[in-house]
């Protein structure tokens, strides 16, 4: 559920509030945003922060004009991840819109606020590069050790041989064999394909 009032061109401060479940209330957020001078407040109710498909936020980002400021009570009301926050802030900056968080006392219209966001972006980029480098190094180490990459096999070679014998020699249905081994029929078929048993 979402709601908002039309943005007036003279309105410089626009608020955004969000709650994750229908049991939660946006009253605290809206009161703080009104005290901050927001005449227009976009509200997403029952909207997860992990989901960028938040109608009110989408409408706010689309309708705001250069010189306006999007104000939130806390940054986690706007985004649930650092990358999501950076994406939104970059979109706002590209449109000439500032971002302000009341709790974190962050305002990108100031030199300090802009610097803080640049620091956040730099740290995020470094973190992504470090994660990528660690992942690549880990994969190379596994390959050098001769271990198999990917998900572990559900059945051992001995189990596959037993299952094949039960099916081909004694005529036990694959479905029955799979159930007895605690796997699906599809898993058993794939195990046969991966092995020398066809």
Rosetta blueprint (number, residue, H / E / L):
1 X L
2 X E
3 X E
4 X L
5 X L
6 X L
7 X L
8 X L
9 X L
10 X L
11 X L
12 X L
13 X E
14 X E
15 X E
16 X E
17 X E
18 X E
19 X L
20 X L
21 X L
22 X L
23 X L
24 X L
25 X L
26 X L
27 X H
28 X H
29 X H
30 X H
31 X H
32 X H
33 X H
34 X H
35 X H
36 X L
37 X L
38 X L
39 X L
40 X E
41 X E
42 X E
43 X E
44 X E
45 X L
46 X L
47 X L
48 X L
49 X L
50 X L
51 X L
52 X L
53 X L
54 X L
55 X H
56 X H
57 X H
58 X H
59 X H
60 X H
61 X H
62 X H
63 X H
64 X L
65 X L
66 X L
67 X L
68 X L
69 X E
70 X E
71 X E
72 X E
73 X L
74 X L
75 X H
76 X H
77 X H
78 X H
79 X L
80 X L
81 X L
82 X H
83 X H
84 X H
85 X H
86 X H
87 X H
88 X H
89 X H
90 X H
91 X H
92 X H
93 X H
94 X H
95 X L
96 X L
97 X L
98 X E
99 X E
100 X E
101 X E
102 X L
103 X L
104 X L
105 X L
106 X E
107 X E
108 X L
109 X L
110 X L
111 X H
112 X H
113 X H
114 X H
115 X H
116 X H
117 X H
118 X H
119 X H
120 X H
121 X H
122 X H
123 X H
124 X H
125 X H
126 X H
127 X H
128 X H
129 X H
130 X H
131 X H
132 X H
133 X H
134 X H
135 X H
136 X H
137 X H
138 X H
139 X H
140 X H
141 X H
142 X H
143 X H
144 X H
145 X L
146 X L
147 X L
148 X L
149 X L
150 X L
151 X L
152 X L
153 X L
154 X L
155 X L
156 X L
157 X H
158 X H
159 X H
160 X H
161 X H
162 X H
163 X H
164 X H
165 X H
166 X H
167 X H
168 X H
169 X L
170 X L
171 X L
172 X L
173 X L
174 X H
175 X H
176 X H
177 X H
178 X H
179 X H
180 X H
181 X H
182 X L
183 X L
184 X L
185 X H
186 X H
187 X H
188 X H
189 X H
190 X H
191 X H
192 X H
193 X H
194 X H
195 X L
196 X L
197 X L
198 X L
